[in-house]
Amino acid sequence: MVSVVIVGGGPGGYEAAHVARAAGADVTLVERQALGGNAVLTDVVPSKTVIATAEWLTIADRAGQLGIRDTYGQDSAGAGRHTVDLGAVNARVTRLAERQSADIHARLEREGVTVVRGSARLTSSSTVAVEGEELRADAVLLALGARPRILPACAPDGERILTWTQLYRLDTMPEHLIVVGSGVTGAEFAGAYRTLGAQVTLISSGERVLANQDPEAAAYVQDEFARRGMTVVGGARAHSVESGGGGVRVSLADGRVIQGSHCLMAVGSVPNTQDVGLAHAGVEVDARGHITVDRVSRTSARGVYAAGDCTGVWPLASVAATQGRIAMAHALGDAVKPIDLREVASAVFTLPEIATVGASERDLRQRGIFYEVSKLDLARNPRAKMLGIDTGFVKIFGHTVTGQILGAVVVGPRASEHIFPLALAVAHHLTVDDVASASTVYPSLAGTIAEAARILHSITEVEQER
């Protein structure tokens, strides 16, 4: 029987374990904490649970517009007045993370995976040392994950200065949360805490937040931040953060000082690739410490694969899981389709959400591809009107001649759900006609996707006639 050792119990690790066991391998998974990795314990599940609470608060605040009255009444804008018990929110976050971790553990055990608690270290490309015991393997998968990046002058103390793994310890709402970093993590938490009731200042190194997202979508979210009363300080970098006197002082590189009650440092992450014996096994890393892998997750060492944030491919749980599944399929001789990041859908869970798939408009311009854009606001959609949704849009990029859908952006409530049909279109090279001709329920938010595709059908017809 082929033996597999997996180091790390995050999505890349536990999904790989499922595939390997289904193929008949003897599988040992080593994890030093609980199963689920950052995705379940300190990142995706916890953060999206907090954001879901904030989302429900926005829905409740629309009640007055829909004719719903409660005993507390509404404010002058017609919105309900609600308060948030952050201690209760975070207690629920912890319970959900623990339950999800336990569910993962139980399934692995049912399938016959041996789960070992401890720290692992490679002693060669085929041996892994765990707490004094050496495990031999025909194939090794490294799913080592990553941790928050720490700036020396902004070191977290776990009380006032926090990383995204420490926010869930708070039992009272921050009076004024300063968020350093306007990437996905910073923007998501800044938006959620502002909606939950905290005063929020977001410090962005660029002039706009979410610099790597579609510019129109990012601008839309930034305008929504401003509308909700958030302060965004653009073109600024934090030089240092100090805690004292019941609050924090964030000193910017240009000399300005911002005072608040708490500070969240959201300035990226670093891979957990130190002191795990990579050199002993001949596993190469890049200048930033990420393990170098190819499109089927192979490292430079024969028989050693890697998946997830430690590879630096894309810091998404879905990508980690895909890498892990591909790695085991390749290692065990099954058919393999190499990962194609152009087919990966991703989302930013701000309010409203941003979801994207396929090529961005910037990519299309740089590659010189002929394309047309169709954009429709969600506010014109009948279902959106019924639900009181007046924000968001659907944008589709279609090839000018063939009509193939090259990429798409959805901004709005639950955009992460609505991107799926467009992800199918990109992955299977569907055209705007394919999407436009598919039946949609009336009324539905998905109807805007079909309508946007119909507009591109008219455009491509004109181009073909020229």
Secondary structure by P-SEA (a helix, b strand, c coil): cbbbbbccccaaaaaaaaaaaaaccbbbbbbccccccccccccaaaaaaaaaaaaaaaaaaaccccccccccccccccbbbbbbaaaaaaaaaaaaaaaaaaaaaaaaaaabbbbbbbbbbbccccbbbcccbbbbccbbbbcccccbbbbccccccccccccccccccccccccbbbbccccaaaaaaaaaaaaaccbbbbbbccccccccccaaaaaaaaaaaaaaccccccccccccccccccbbbbbcccbbbbbccbbbbcccccccccccccccccccccccccbbbcccccccccccccccccccccccaaaaaaaaaaaaaaaacccccccccccbbbbcccccbbbbccccaaaaaaacccbbbbbbbccccaaaaaacccccbbbbbbccccccccccccccccccccaaaaaaaaaacccaaaaaaccccccccaaaaaaaaaaaaaaaaaaaac
